[in-house]
């Protein structure tokens, strides 16, 4: 297929010029681009956003985030900050900020030049106990399930001033919707997008207006074609990007929407899935397996393209994507976590030290793993972009699939404590977190033997010879 011409790129209206395509295939395929916002770091694409939880990248304090990562943007969810609404005003809503300053960034201490992307729900959300309605969506806050009115989300966007805001979508997470439900998904999403655009276009909010990404819900394109058609015709000058919840939807977009940056909101569990979506033409990603690997005590060790590509076919078995540092084989291994890695973890510490930290349940273990795993992903995307520029991406992608196993190593050790907003428990489910301590068997038996019965009748005590009842008056 032919590459996009400069004339085609010039057809973009000014509102959409935050994204420039440098090399692309017309309808599908990997592409290079630049996502540029005034006063922010330029995001060379394909690239990824940090996946924040409760306003931070897990285990990384703001100073370590600045010093030891090269993350240019962060994805944040509103449900992380509004757990007690409407009873209490969330503290983030009381954050003071200058007229041209982001209250969201100020509240979480995010550097001003980083891109803040705000959505309603976490990237891998917990399925709510209630369904979405025409005026609200179901969310899971740290204290339980809540309903988030559409108007409240729009108001929060205006108050917090993120760089990019993802419009609400009527997403069904726990099952495949029926045909009638699909039609409702399309109608609701269009209504919510239109409402948000109308309120953000008011003259008094123009200076703090965030860049809008329109959602593409996870239903077949044919079932929401009316919505897609309205996006490409009526609203094309109001939106600057797409947040796509179904990985397969990208191949059927109308031409006016193909020039917009594409943020993948579909689940990613492995680098192979990530490469497949890059091959489909996605530009920006949120990569949840970085945090999951760090929590599991796994240090990512893959690289793109794989080393010694010419000898891949002669290998007896594929290579693991990471090291499970809980494995006893690393007890006395003083080599770097990943040979040749220049991150703080690999240049200052070794595998045996990290295993000691994990066994001692020291927080530093997960801090160092986060630094390393984000560094690995930075290098991964940099080499992906070079491969696309060199025209060897498809060849390198297939070599990667042959060289590495498809999935990350299984977790064998105990990770950090799981919080209530990370999972949904069902009736009869075991505890997500083991007890912090247990009573030793010998101590339990001793306590059982020494326990004095409280309501034993006198006659029974006399019968067993424990005591003898006497009259008080002697």
For each residue, the residues with C-beta under 8 A, 3 or more apart:
1: 25 26 27 28 29
2: 5 26
3: 23 24 25 26
4: 8 9 21 24 26 259
5: 2 8 9
6: 9 10
7: 10 11
8: 4 5 11 259
9: 4 5 6 12 20 21 259
10: 6 7
11: 7 8 259
12: 9 16 17 259
13: 16 17 236 237
14: 17
15: 237 238 240
16: 12 13 19 236 237 240 259 260
17: 12 13 14 20
18: 35 36 37 211 240 241 261
19: 16 33 34 35 36 240 241 259 260 261 283
20: 9 17 33 34 36
21: 4 9 24 31 32 33 259
22: 31 32 33 34
23: 3 31 32 388 389
24: 3 4 21 29 31 32 33 281
25: 1 3 28 29 30 31 281
26: 1 2 3 4 258
27: 1 251 258
28: 1 25 250 251 280 281
29: 1 24 25 279 280 281
30: 25 46 278 279 281 388 393 394
31: 21 22 23 24 25 45 281 283 388
32: 21 22 23 24 44 45 46 385 388 389
33: 19 20 21 22 24 44 45 261 283
34: 19 20 22 42 43 44 45
35: 18 19 42 43 45 47 115 261 283 284
36: 18 19 20 40 42 43
37: 18 40 115 163 164 211
38:
39: 112 113
40: 36 37 72 113 114 115 163
41: 72 73 113 114 115
42: 34 35 36 72
43: 34 35 36 47 72 73 115 284
44: 32 33 34 47 385
45: 31 32 33 34 35 261 283 284 385
46: 30 32 278 282 283 284 285 381 384 385 388
47: 35 43 44 72 283 284 285 381 385
48: 71 284 285 286 287 377 381
49: 71 73 74 75 115 117 284 285 286
50: 57 65 69 71 73 74 75 374
51: 57 75 123 286 287 288 290 291
52: 55 56 57 74 75 76 77 80 108
53: 56 57 58 80 122 291
54: 80 81 142
55: 52 76 80 81 107 108
56: 52 53 60 61 62 65 108
57: 50 51 52 53 60 65 69 71 74 291 370 374
58: 53 291 294 295 366 370 416
59: 294 363 366 367 369 370 416
60: 56 57 64 65 68 69 367 370 371
61: 56 64 65
62: 56 65 66 108 109 110
63: 66 67
64: 60 61 67 68 69 367 371
65: 50 56 57 60 61 62 68 69 71
66: 62 63 69 111
67: 63 64 344
68: 60 64 65 343 344 371 375
69: 50 57 60 64 65 66 371 374 375 378
70: 374 375 378
71: 48 49 50 57 65 74 114 374 378
72: 40 41 42 43 47 114 115
73: 41 43 49 50 114 115 116 117 163 284
74: 49 50 52 57 71 110 114 115 116 117
75: 49 50 51 52 117 119 123 286
76: 52 55 80 104 108 116 117 118 119 162
77: 52 80 118 119 120 121 122 123 125
78: 81 82 118 119 120 121 139 148 153 156
79: 82 120 121 122 125 139 140 141 146 148 421
80: 52 53 54 55 76 77 122 141 142 421
81: 54 55 78 90 91 92 107
82: 78 79 85 90 92 141 146 148 156
83: 90 141 142 143 146
84: 87 88 90 141 143
85: 82 88 89 90 146 152
86:
87: 84
88: 84 85
89: 85 93 94
90: 81 82 83 84 85 93 94
91: 81 94 95 107
92: 81 82 95 103 104 107 160
93: 89 90 156 159
94: 89 90 91
95: 91 92 103 104 106 107
96: 103 106
97: 101 102 103 106 161
98: 101
99: 207 208
100: 207 208
101: 97 98 105 106 112 161
102: 97 105 106 112 116 160 161 162 163
103: 92 95 96 97 106 107 159 160 161
104: 76 92 95 107 108 110 116 118 160 161 162
105: 101 102 108 109 110 111 112 114 116
106: 95 96 97 101 102 103 109
107: 55 81 91 92 95 103 104 160
108: 52 55 56 62 76 104 105
109: 62 105 106
110: 62 74 104 105 114 116
111: 66 105 114
112: 39 101 102 105
113: 39 40 41
114: 40 41 71 72 73 74 105 110 111
115: 35 37 40 41 43 49 72 73 74 163 164
116: 73 74 76 102 104 105 110 162 163 164
117: 49 73 74 75 76 162 163 164 165 166 213 263
118: 76 77 78 104 157 160 162 164 165 166 210
119: 75 76 77 78 123 165 166 243
120: 77 78 79 137 139 148 153 166 168
121: 77 78 79 125 137 139 171
122: 53 77 79 80 125 126 421
123: 51 75 77 119 265 286 288
124: 267 288
125: 77 79 121 122 128 139 140 173
126: 122 140 421 422 423 424
127: 140 173 174 424
128: 125 131 138 139 140 145
129: 138 145
130: 138 145 147
131: 128 138
132: 136 137 138 170 171 172 188
133: 136 137 147
134: 188 191
135: 149 150 151
136: 132 133 147 148 149 150
137: 120 121 132 133 147 148 150 153 168 170
138: 128 129 130 131 132 145 146 147 148
139: 78 79 120 121 125 128 145 146 147 148
140: 79 125 126 127 128 144 145 146 421 424
141: 79 80 82 83 84 144 145 146 421
142: 54 80 83 419 420 421
143: 83 84 420
144: 140 141 420
145: 128 129 130 138 139 140 141
146: 79 82 83 85 138 139 140 141
147: 130 133 136 137 138 139
148: 78 79 82 120 136 137 138 139 152 153
149: 135 136 152 153
150: 135 136 137 153 154 168 192 195 196
151: 135 154 155 195
152: 85 148 149 155 156
153: 78 120 137 148 149 150 156 157 168 196
154: 150 151 157 158 195 196 199 200
155: 151 152 158 159
156: 78 82 93 152 153 159 160
157: 118 153 154 160 161 162 165 196 200 210
158: 154 155 161 199 200 205 208
159: 93 103 155 156
160: 92 102 103 104 107 118 156 157
161: 97 101 102 103 104 157 158 208 210
162: 76 102 104 116 117 118 157 165 210
163: 37 40 73 102 115 116 117 210 211
164: 37 115 116 117 118 210 211 212 213 240 241
165: 117 118 119 157 162 196 210 211 212 213
166: 117 118 119 120 169 213 215 243 263
167: 189 192 193 196 197 212 213 214 215 239 243
168: 120 137 150 153 189 192 193 196 215
169: 166 185 189 192 215 216 217 243 245
170: 132 137 184 185 188 189 192 217
171: 121 132 185 215 217 218 245
172: 132 175 176 177 181 185 218
173: 125 127
174: 127
175: 172
176: 172
177: 172 181 182 185 219
178: 181 182
179: 182 183 223
180: 183 184
181: 172 177 178 184 185
182: 177 178 179 185 186 219 220 223 224
183: 179 180 186 187 223
184: 170 180 181 187 188
185: 169 170 171 172 177 181 182 188 189 217 219 223 224
186: 182 183 189 190 217 219 223 224 226 227
187: 183 184 190 191 227
188: 132 134 170 184 185 191 192
189: 167 168 169 170 185 186 192 193 215 217 224 227
190: 186 187 193 194 226 227 230
191: 134 187 188 194 195
192: 150 167 168 169 170 188 189 195 196
193: 167 168 189 190 196 197 214 215 231 235 239
194: 190 191 197 198 235
195: 150 151 154 191 192 198 199
196: 150 153 154 157 165 167 168 192 193 199 200 212
197: 167 193 194 200 201 212 235 238 239
198: 194 195 201 202
199: 154 158 195 196 202 205
200: 154 157 158 196 197 205 209 210 212
201: 197 198 206 209 238
202: 198 199 205 206
203: 206
204:
205: 158 199 200 202 208 209
206: 201 202 203 209
207: 99 100
208: 99 100 158 161 205
209: 200 201 205 206
210: 118 157 161 162 163 164 165 200
211: 18 37 163 164 165 240 241
212: 164 165 167 196 197 200 238 239 240 241
213: 117 164 165 166 167 239 240 241 242 243 261 263
214: 167 193 231 235 239 241 242 243
215: 166 167 168 169 171 189 193 242 243 244 245 265
216: 169 224 228 242 243 244 245 246 249 253
217: 169 170 171 185 186 189 224 245 246
218: 171 172 245 246 249 266
219: 177 182 185 186 223 224 246
220: 182 223 224 249
221: 224 225 228 249 252 253
222: 225
223: 179 182 183 185 186 219 220
224: 182 185 186 189 216 217 219 220 221 227 228
225: 221 222 228 229
226: 186 190 229 230
227: 186 187 189 190 224 230 231
228: 216 221 224 225 231 232 253 254 257
229: 225 226 232 233 254
230: 190 226 227 233 234 235
231: 193 214 227 228 234 235 236 239 257
232: 228 229 236 253 254 255 256 257
233: 229 230 236 256
234: 230 231
235: 193 194 197 214 230 231 238 239
236: 13 16 231 232 233 239 256 257
237: 13 15 16
238: 15 197 201 212 235
239: 167 193 197 212 213 214 231 235 236 242 260
240: 15 16 18 19 164 211 212 213 260 261
241: 18 19 164 211 212 213 214 260 261 262 263
242: 213 214 215 216 239 253 257 260 261 262 263
243: 119 166 167 169 213 214 215 216 263 265
244: 215 216 247 249 250 262 263 264 265 266 282
245: 169 171 215 216 217 218 249 265 266
246: 216 217 218 219 249 266
247: 244 250 264 266 276 277 280 282
248: 251
249: 216 218 220 221 244 245 246 252 253
250: 28 244 247 253 262 280 281 282
251: 27 28 248 280
252: 221 249
253: 216 221 228 232 242 249 250 257 258
254: 228 229 232 257 258
255: 232 258 259
256: 232 233 236 259
257: 228 231 232 236 242 253 254 260
258: 26 27 253 254 255
259: 4 8 9 11 12 16 19 21 255 256
260: 16 19 239 240 241 242 257
261: 18 19 33 35 45 213 240 241 242 283 284
262: 241 242 244 250 281 282 283 284
263: 117 166 213 241 242 243 244 282 283 284 285 286
264: 244 247 268 277 282 284 285 286
265: 123 215 243 244 245 286
266: 218 244 245 246 247 277
267: 124 288
268: 264 273 274 277 285 286 287 288 289
269: 273 288 289 407 408
270: 273 274 289 321 406 407 408
271: 274 275 302 304 321 380 400 404
272: 275 276 400 401 404 406
273: 268 269 270 276 277
274: 268 270 271 277 278 285 287
275: 271 272 278 279 304 384 397 400 401
276: 247 272 273 279 280 397
277: 247 264 266 268 273 274 280 282 285
278: 30 46 274 275 281 282 384 393 397
279: 29 30 275 276 393 394 397
280: 28 29 247 250 251 276 277
281: 24 25 28 29 30 31 250 262 278
282: 46 244 247 250 262 263 264 277 278 285
283: 19 31 33 35 45 46 47 261 262 263
284: 35 43 45 46 47 48 49 73 261 262 263 264
285: 46 47 48 49 263 264 268 274 277 282
286: 48 49 51 75 123 263 264 265 268
287: 48 51 268 274 290 377
288: 51 123 124 267 268 269 291 292
289: 268 269 270 292 293 408
290: 51 287 293 294 300 370 373 374 377
291: 51 53 57 58 288 294 295 370
292: 288 289 295 296 408
293: 289 290 296 298 299 300 322 369 373 408
294: 58 59 290 291 297 298 366 369 370 373
295: 58 291 292 366 411 415 416
296: 292 293 324 408 409 411 413 415
297: 294 324 325 326 358 365 369 411 412 413 415
298: 293 294 322 323 324 325 369 408 409 411
299: 293 322 323 325 337 338 345 354 369 372 373
300: 290 293 321 322 338 372 373 376 377 408
301: 320 321 322 323 337 338 376
302: 271 306 319 321 322 376 380 400 404
303: 306 307 376 379 380 383
304: 271 275 380 383 384 387 396 400
305: 309 383 387 392 396 399 400
306: 302 303 309 312 319 396 399 400 403 404
307: 303 403
308: 311 312
309: 305 306 312 396 399 403
310:
311: 308 314 315
312: 306 308 309 315 399 402 403
313: 402
314: 311
315: 311 312 318 319 403
316:
317:
318: 315 402 403 404 405
319: 302 306 315 403 404 405
320: 301 323 404 405 409
321: 270 271 300 301 302 404 405 407 408 409
322: 293 298 299 300 301 302 408 409
323: 298 299 301 320 327 330 337 351 409
324: 296 297 298 327 409 410 411 412 413
325: 297 298 299 330 337 351 354 355 358 369
326: 297 355 358 359 411 412 413
327: 323 324 330 355 412
328: 331
329: 333
330: 323 325 327 333 351 352 354 355
331: 328 352 355
332: 352
333: 329 330 350 351 352
334: 350 351 352
335: 339 350 351
336: 339 341 346 347 350 351
337: 299 301 323 325 341 345 346 349 350 351 354 372
338: 299 300 301 341 346 372 376
339: 335 336
340:
341: 336 337 338 345 346 347 372 375 376
342: 346 347 375
343: 68 346 347 371 372 375 376
344: 67 68 347 348 368 371 372
345: 299 337 341 348 349 354 368 369 371 372 375
346: 336 337 338 341 342 343 349 372
347: 336 341 342 343 344
348: 344 345
349: 337 345 346 353 354 368
350: 333 334 335 336 337 353 354
351: 323 325 330 333 334 335 336 337 354 355
352: 330 331 332 333 334 355 356
353: 349 350 356 357
354: 299 325 330 337 345 349 350 351 357 358 365 368 369
355: 325 326 327 330 331 351 352 358 359
356: 352 353 359 360
357: 353 354 360 362 364 365 368
358: 297 325 326 354 355 361 362 365 413
359: 326 355 356
360: 356 357 365
361: 358 365 414
362: 357 358 365
363: 59 366 367
364: 357 367 368
365: 297 354 357 358 360 361 362 368 369
366: 58 59 294 295 363 369 370 415 416
367: 59 60 64 363 364 370 371
368: 344 345 349 354 357 364 365 371 372
369: 59 293 294 297 298 299 325 345 354 365 366 372 373
370: 57 58 59 60 290 291 294 366 367 373 374
371: 60 64 68 69 343 344 345 367 368 374 375
372: 299 300 337 338 341 343 344 345 346 368 369 375 376
373: 290 293 294 299 300 369 370 376 377
374: 50 57 69 70 71 290 370 371 377 378
375: 68 69 70 341 342 343 345 371 372 378 379
376: 300 301 302 303 338 341 343 372 373 379 380
377: 48 287 290 300 373 374 380 381
378: 69 70 71 374 375 381 382
379: 303 375 376 382 383
380: 271 302 303 304 376 377 383 384
381: 46 47 48 377 378 384 385
382: 378 379 385 386
383: 303 304 305 379 380 386 387
384: 46 275 278 304 380 381 387 388 393
385: 32 44 45 46 47 381 382 388 389
386: 382 383 389 390
387: 304 305 383 384 390 392 393 396
388: 23 30 31 32 46 384 385 391 393
389: 23 32 385 386
390: 386 387 393
391: 388
392: 305 387 395 396
393: 30 278 279 384 387 388 390 396 397
394: 30 279 397 398
395: 392 398 399
396: 304 305 306 309 387 392 393 399 400
397: 275 276 278 279 393 394 400 401
398: 394 395 401 402
399: 305 306 309 312 395 396 402 403
400: 271 272 275 302 304 305 306 396 397 403 404
401: 272 275 397 398 404 406
402: 312 313 318 398 399
403: 306 307 309 312 315 318 319 399 400
404: 271 272 302 306 318 319 320 321 400 401
405: 318 319 320 321
406: 270 272 401
407: 269 270 321
408: 269 270 289 292 293 296 298 300 321 322
409: 296 298 320 321 322 323 324
410: 324
411: 295 296 297 298 324 326 415
412: 297 324 326 327
413: 296 297 324 326 358
414: 361 434
415: 295 296 297 366 411 418
416: 58 59 295 366
417: 433
418: 415 422 423 432 433
419: 142 422
420: 142 143 144 423
421: 79 80 122 126 140 141 142
422: 126 418 419
423: 126 418 420 432
424: 126 127 140
425: 429 432
426: 429
427:
428:
429: 425 426 432
430:
431: 434 435
432: 418 423 425 429
433: 417 418
434: 414 431
435: 431 438
436:
437:
438: 435
439: 443 444
440: 443 444
441: 444 445
442: 445 446
443: 439 440 446 447
444: 439 440 441 447 448
445: 441 442 448 449
446: 442 443 449 450
447: 443 444 450 451
448: 444 445 451
449: 445 446
450: 446 447
451: 447 448
452:
453: 456
454:
455:
456: 453 460 461
457: 460 461
458: 461 462 469
459: 462 463
460: 456 457 463 464
461: 456 457 458 464 466 467
462: 458 459 465 466 467 468 469
463: 459 460
464: 460 461
465: 462
466: 461 462
467: 461 462
468: 462
469: 458 462
470: 474
471: 474
472:
473:
474: 470 471
